[in-house]
Structure formats: structure tokens, C-alpha cells
Amino acid sequence: MVEYPGTYWKDYELLDSGRGEKLERFGQIVMIRPEPKALWDRTLPEAQWRKMAHVHFKLAGAAAKSGAIEDRGTWERFKKMDDQWYISYPGQQEGLNFRLRLGLTAFKHVGVFPEQAPNWEFIYRQVHRIAGVTGSTSEQARRPVKVLNLFAYTGGASLAARAAGADVTHLDSVRQVVTWARGNMEASGMDGIRWIVEDAMKFVQREARRGNKYDGIILDPPAYGHGPDGEKWKLDESLFGLLRGVSQILQPKNSFMVLNLYSNGYSAALGETLVREAFGLGSSAGNYQLSSGELALNDSTGKALPLSIYVRLEKI
């Protein structure tokens, strides 16, 4: 199944894509960024791209030749603009809304992955579902839904969970990114998120030893990375072990897990098999629902741009 952000999100629009780039609008700012998966021709004329865009990110020479998507580059400005600005996400569900600060970084990323909006909607629904199951007419018996967000970046998923009333732990290995996420929380009029700068694998292993459990766990791991103390992360080598650790700290009932993967060569079927094996789900039906698919963007000319795959586990 392929899922797209809804047209209700007025602060984001994919205007066109092609020839390895995408033309996007974030609020009032239009930019051109690299996109290796845009293998087709552009629909709009190149002159129109240049006329509409405020800024264009160009990969450094070595990165452009190798096709790497995470390498550094430079921003070429065509129009006057601020280095930082805000957009809003008004979700499809009542009560789901937050703000995100965007900015020009040394990489092509600006602080949000718009295709993640369907995951935010899923997380918000799941927190409400679990709260309804675990809630009680007695206020004393109520407990918050505990959500752990690993590789949490600037916090879109954390804010979606917090907007639903969850007790959120936000973990990333980069302190500056965690500070960015905290600013997004404050700009959204929220508070109460727990911030952790640590290696994801170490944290999950420690939580498992302590017997701590979470009602929801979100994972968006990169292909390569490093922990704050130099711990090495390589997706192909580490993902299955991390998922097995996650299976030990996810509540066995009334819980959820979201796995998002951007790595080229990973399919929804592969991700689903990883989750089945790591959680010992087997192939028979049980007290869970497992779904997988792609997250994509539709540009204004009708082309679909697939960007990541997701696997969602709901334990009933």
C-alpha cells in the first residue's frame, strides 16, 4: 500500500520532480533539492523551476559524482529569504497539530520529511486507541501511554504522540538535533517530552535489562551513523538486533510499533519479514495486525515519488 500526505497540509507542496531533483514549497519558501529517485523528466520547464525557487541545494563535487544523498553541499540563493522559518502541520484528526522550524543546513535536509505525515496520523490514532483501552473511569487508575521515539530527529513523530497525550521519550545521538526538536515542542505550545542524547542500541538494551516497557515505539534508523561516544551504526548489520531488543521492551498487549526505512534496496516485504522474525510473530494470525507499504509524495503534475517504506505493528 502506498500512502501520501493529504492535500489538507497547506504548508507543504511538491510542485514538480525529475532529473534527480525535486521542486518543493515549505510555507512561502520554494526550493530545489537533490532526489535520486526522481528518474523521470521534469514536467515544468527548467526556467520555471528557476523562477519559482528561492534556493537550490547543490551537492559537492564528489557527492554529485557518487550519487550519495547524505554528503555535504551548498545552497545557491535566487531570492532573499531567512535562514530559518516555521511551518505548521494541521493533521486530519482533531487535536493533531504542531509547528516545525525549518532551516538551511550543510546537508540537503531542512528539518522535516513531509512524506512522514501518514505515520504521524497513525501514531496519533494509536495513542488514542491505547489510552481508550487502558483508561478507567477512576482517575487514579489512569496511566499515560508511554511512547519511545528512536532516531527521532527534529521530532515530528514525538510531537504527534505528545499531541495525543502520550508520555514521550525522544532519543537521538546528535545533541544539536535534540535541541532543535525541543524548540519545535516549545513552538507548538507543548511540554513534558523527555529528551535523551544516546546511542539507540545501548539505550534499548539497558531498558530491556531494567524491565522497562513502552506502549509505542517508533524507529527511523539511518543507513549509517554514529552514537554520541563514537558507537557505529550500520543498518544491514544492526537493524535485526535492534528490533529484537525493541520486541523485549514493547508491551505485549495494547501497543504499537512503527518502523520507517529510507535505505535503497529495502522493500516493504523485507521490512515486514524483519519485524515478524524479530518479534517472533510467525505466519499465523494472532492478537496483532501487521501492515507495510511505501510512503510517497504526489507532485502537482501527477507524478508519484516513493521515498521510504514503513512497517506498522499493532498489538491488540
WODALIN-V86960 format. One line per field, one symbol per residue. ss: DSSP state (A for helix, B for strand, O for the rest). psi: psi as a letter, one per 20 degrees, with the letter a starting at -180 (. if undefined). burial: b if it has 16 or more other ideal C-beta (glycine too) atoms within 10 Angstrom, else e. A space follows every 50 residues. Layout:
BEGIN
ss = ???
psi = ???
burial = ???
END
This chain:
BEGIN
ss = OBBBOOOOOOOBBBBBBBOOBBBBBBOOBBBBBBOOOOOOOOOOOAAAAA AAOOBBBBBOAAAAAAOOOOOOBBBBBOOOOOOBBBBBBBOOOOOOBBBB BBBOOOOOOOOOOAAAAAAAAAAAAAAAAAAAAAOOOOAAAOOOOBBBBB OOOOOAAAAAAAAOOOBBBBBBOOAAAAAAAAAAAAAOOOOOOBBBBOOA AAAAAAAAAAOOOBOBBBBOOOOBBBOOOOOBBBAAAAAAAAAAAAAAAB OOOOBBBBBBBOOOOOOAAAAAAAAAAAAOOOOOOOOBBBBBBBBBBBOO OOOBBBBBBBBBBBBO
psi = ppqqqqiiniiqpohrqqkjrqoqpocippqpqqnhimiaqqgqqhhhgh hhqhqpppqqghghhijqiirraqpophrpqqhqrqrqonrhqpinqrqp pqqoriaiqjjqnhiighhgggggggghghhhgirqiohhiqqqppppoq licjjghghgghhijqopoopqioghhhgggghhghhjkrrjpppporpg gggggghghijqqqhppppmqrhqrqrhkjpppoghhigghghhghhhjp phqlrqpppppipqiprhgghhggggghikhaiqqblrppqraqprqpri jjppnphrqqpppop.
burial = eebbbeeebebbbbbbbbeebbbbbbeebbbbbbbeebeeebbbeeeebe ebbbbbbbbeeebeeeeebebebebeeeeebeeebbbebebeeeebebbb bbebbeebbbbbbbbbbbbbbbbbbbbbbbbeebeeeeeeeeeebbbbbb bbbbbbbbbbbbbbebbbbbbbbeeebbebbbbbbeebebeebebbbbbb bebbbebbeeeebbbbbbbbbbbebebeeeeebebeebbeebbbbbbbbb beebbbbbbbbbbeebebeebbebbeebbebeeeeeebebebbbbbbbbe eebebebbbbbbbbbe
END
